[in-house]
Amino acid sequence: MAVLEAVQAATGLVLPGAGLRARQDEVRADIDQQIEEGDGELRNAVAGLEQQYDAVAGAADRENLLADSADLPSADELGRAFEEFLAEQGDGPNE
């Protein structure tokens, strides 16, 4: 249905979708019934997929995928920090 509606919105065409919409509701009800009647593993798998989708869909509106906005160091800052780390190691074979 989402594809049909997107095509209609993009082209201005009026496409028949009443039968598809009714069938969509039947299929969704059948899927819901199978999940309810299924074992715990199936319900857990579906719940996990829903959580993953929600996480991705929620992240789509964000500027970046970091949990919190943070200032990232520049390449020069990273280089200096790495050089300091190496200098602190001091006991290496290259000394």
C-alpha positions as CSV (number, residue, x, y, z in Angstrom):
1,M,0.0,0.0,0.0
2,A,2.8,2.4,0.8
3,V,4.3,1.9,-2.7
4,L,1.0,2.4,-4.3
5,E,0.3,5.6,-2.3
6,A,3.8,6.9,-3.1
7,V,3.3,6.3,-6.8
8,Q,-0.1,8.1,-6.7
9,A,1.5,11.0,-4.8
10,A,4.4,11.3,-7.2
11,T,2.4,11.0,-10.4
12,G,-1.0,12.3,-9.6
13,L,-2.5,9.1,-10.9
14,V,-5.5,7.6,-9.3
15,L,-4.9,3.8,-9.1
16,P,-7.4,1.2,-7.8
17,G,-6.4,0.1,-4.4
18,A,-9.6,-0.8,-2.5
19,G,-9.2,-4.6,-3.0
20,L,-5.5,-4.4,-2.0
21,R,-6.3,-2.3,1.1
22,A,-8.9,-4.9,2.2
23,R,-6.5,-7.8,1.5
24,Q,-3.8,-5.9,3.5
25,D,-6.1,-5.9,6.6
26,E,-6.8,-9.6,6.2
27,V,-3.2,-10.5,5.9
28,R,-2.2,-8.3,8.9
29,A,-4.9,-10.0,11.0
30,D,-3.7,-13.4,9.9
31,I,-0.1,-12.5,10.8
32,D,-1.1,-11.2,14.2
33,Q,-3.0,-14.4,14.9
34,Q,-0.1,-16.6,13.9
35,I,2.2,-14.6,16.2
36,E,-0.1,-14.9,19.1
37,E,-0.6,-18.6,18.6
38,G,3.1,-19.2,17.9
39,D,5.8,-20.2,20.5
40,G,7.7,-17.7,22.6
41,E,10.6,-17.8,20.3
42,L,8.5,-16.4,17.4
43,R,7.1,-13.7,19.6
44,N,10.6,-12.7,20.8
45,A,11.9,-12.6,17.2
46,V,9.1,-10.4,16.1
47,A,9.5,-8.1,19.1
48,G,13.3,-7.9,18.4
49,L,12.6,-7.0,14.7
50,E,10.1,-4.3,15.8
51,Q,12.6,-2.8,18.2
52,Q,15.3,-2.7,15.6
53,Y,12.9,-1.0,13.1
54,D,11.9,1.5,15.7
55,A,15.5,2.3,16.5
56,V,16.4,2.8,12.8
57,A,13.2,4.8,12.1
58,G,13.8,7.0,15.1
59,A,17.4,7.6,14.0
60,A,16.4,8.6,10.5
61,D,15.3,12.1,11.7
62,R,18.5,12.7,13.6
63,E,21.5,14.5,12.3
64,N,23.9,11.8,13.4
65,L,23.5,8.3,15.0
66,L,25.4,9.1,18.2
67,A,23.3,8.7,21.3
68,D,24.2,12.2,22.5
69,S,25.5,15.1,20.6
70,A,29.3,15.4,21.2
71,D,32.2,17.4,19.9
72,L,34.5,15.0,18.0
73,P,38.2,15.7,18.0
74,S,39.9,16.9,14.9
75,A,42.5,14.8,13.0
76,D,45.3,16.9,14.6
77,E,44.0,16.4,18.1
78,L,43.8,12.6,17.5
79,G,47.3,12.6,16.1
80,R,48.7,14.5,19.2
81,A,46.8,12.2,21.5
82,F,48.2,9.1,19.7
83,E,51.8,10.5,19.8
84,E,51.4,11.2,23.6
85,F,50.2,7.6,24.1
86,L,53.2,6.2,22.2
87,A,55.6,8.4,24.1
88,E,54.1,7.1,27.4
89,Q,54.7,3.5,26.4
90,G,58.5,4.2,26.6
91,D,59.4,0.5,27.1
92,G,59.0,-0.5,23.5
93,P,61.8,-2.2,21.4
94,N,62.3,0.9,19.3
95,E,63.7,3.0,22.2
